[in-house]
């Protein structure tokens, strides 16, 4: 498993839009995407992350490892300790809810070392379509709540957008009525 050098937000490439990937996926990209998931799993192990000096993450997009292509990995455990694991290629958002949500503690990012206090409002529910390497097929998936926040954060990376671009510059802690705090 490769220990990736994470591209930081001071590098121009993190702001570039990614390119679609020609299918079928070649073996090198399959291995890289599976390594991205393994990296996320290991990063959540306190001893491993300390030993390898990496921060814990729940999502990783290809631009963060220096590849401006439409590929992302997600791995997290929910409050019931259920595993959520995805390896998406060429994801597209089909629809989003009107209802918004935000993370109470704000968002963080492996590519961003500096603190950026403020709320990032995103649709509470998102329906997307992508090739999922873990199931080896094109599929639709509906994310809600925390999963929706993670997917949209990583999807933004494919467009060269960082989470702090969404924070209200004049009032970072502004509360939007009706938004769900997660």
Long-range contacts (C-beta under 8 A, 24 or more apart in sequence): 1-35, 1-38, 1-39, 1-42, 2-32, 2-35, 2-39, 3-39, 3-52, 3-54, 4-35, 4-36, 4-39, 4-60, 4-64, 4-65, 5-65, 5-66, 6-54, 6-64, 6-65, 6-110, 6-111, 7-63, 7-64, 7-65, 7-66, 7-111, 8-111, 8-112, 8-113, 9-109, 9-111, 9-112, 9-113, 9-114, 9-162, 13-63, 13-66, 13-68, 14-63, 14-64, 14-111, 14-157, 14-160, 14-162, 15-160, 15-162, 16-63, 16-68, 16-160, 17-68, 17-158, 17-159, 17-160, 18-61, 18-62, 18-63, 18-68, 18-69, 18-70, 18-71, 18-157, 18-158, 18-159, 18-160, 19-68, 19-69, 19-70, 20-69, 20-70, 20-90, 21-69, 21-70, 21-71, 21-89, 21-90, 23-89, 23-90, 23-131, 25-89, 25-131, 25-133, 29-69, 29-71, 29-89, 30-133, 32-62, 32-65, 32-67, 32-71, 33-71, 33-73, 33-87, 33-89, 33-133, 34-87, 34-133, 36-60, 36-62, 36-65, 36-71, 36-72, 36-73, 36-87, 37-73, 37-75, 37-85, 37-87, 37-134, 39-73, 40-73, 40-74, 40-75, 41-75, 44-75, 44-76, 55-110, 57-110, 58-150, 59-150, 59-151, 59-153, 59-154, 60-110, 60-154, 61-154, 61-155, 61-157, 61-158, 62-157, 62-158, 63-157, 63-158, 63-160, 64-110, 64-111, 64-157, 70-158, 72-154, 72-155, 72-157, 72-158, 73-154, 74-147, 74-150, 74-151, 74-154, 76-146, 76-147, 76-150, 78-146, 78-147, 84-147, 85-134, 86-132, 86-134, 86-141, 86-151, 87-132, 87-133, 87-134, 88-128, 88-130, 88-131, 88-132, 88-133, 89-130, 89-131, 89-132, 89-133, 90-130, 90-131, 91-128, 91-129, 91-130, 91-151, 91-155, 91-158, 92-128, 92-129, 92-130, 93-126, 93-127, 93-128, 93-152, 93-155, 94-127, 94-128, 94-129, 94-140, 95-126, 95-127, 96-123, 96-125, 96-126, 96-127, 97-123, 97-124, 97-125, 97-126, 98-123, 99-123, 99-124, 99-125, 99-178, 99-179, 99-180, 100-124, 100-176, 100-178, 100-179, 100-180, 101-145, 101-148, 101-149, 101-179, 101-180, 101-181, 101-182, 102-149, 102-176, 102-179, 102-180, 102-181, 102-182, 103-146, 103-149, 103-182, 104-181, 104-182, 107-149, 107-153, 107-163, 108-163, 109-153, 109-162, 109-163, 111-157, 111-162, 112-162, 112-163, 112-164, 116-163, 116-164, 116-167, 117-172, 117-173, 118-164, 118-167, 118-168, 118-172, 118-173, 119-167, 119-168, 119-172, 119-173, 119-174, 119-175, 119-176, 120-149, 120-153, 120-163, 120-164, 120-166, 120-167, 121-166, 121-176, 121-179, 122-148, 122-149, 122-152, 122-153, 122-166, 123-148, 123-152, 124-148, 124-180, 126-151, 126-152, 128-155, 145-180, 145-182, 146-182, 149-182
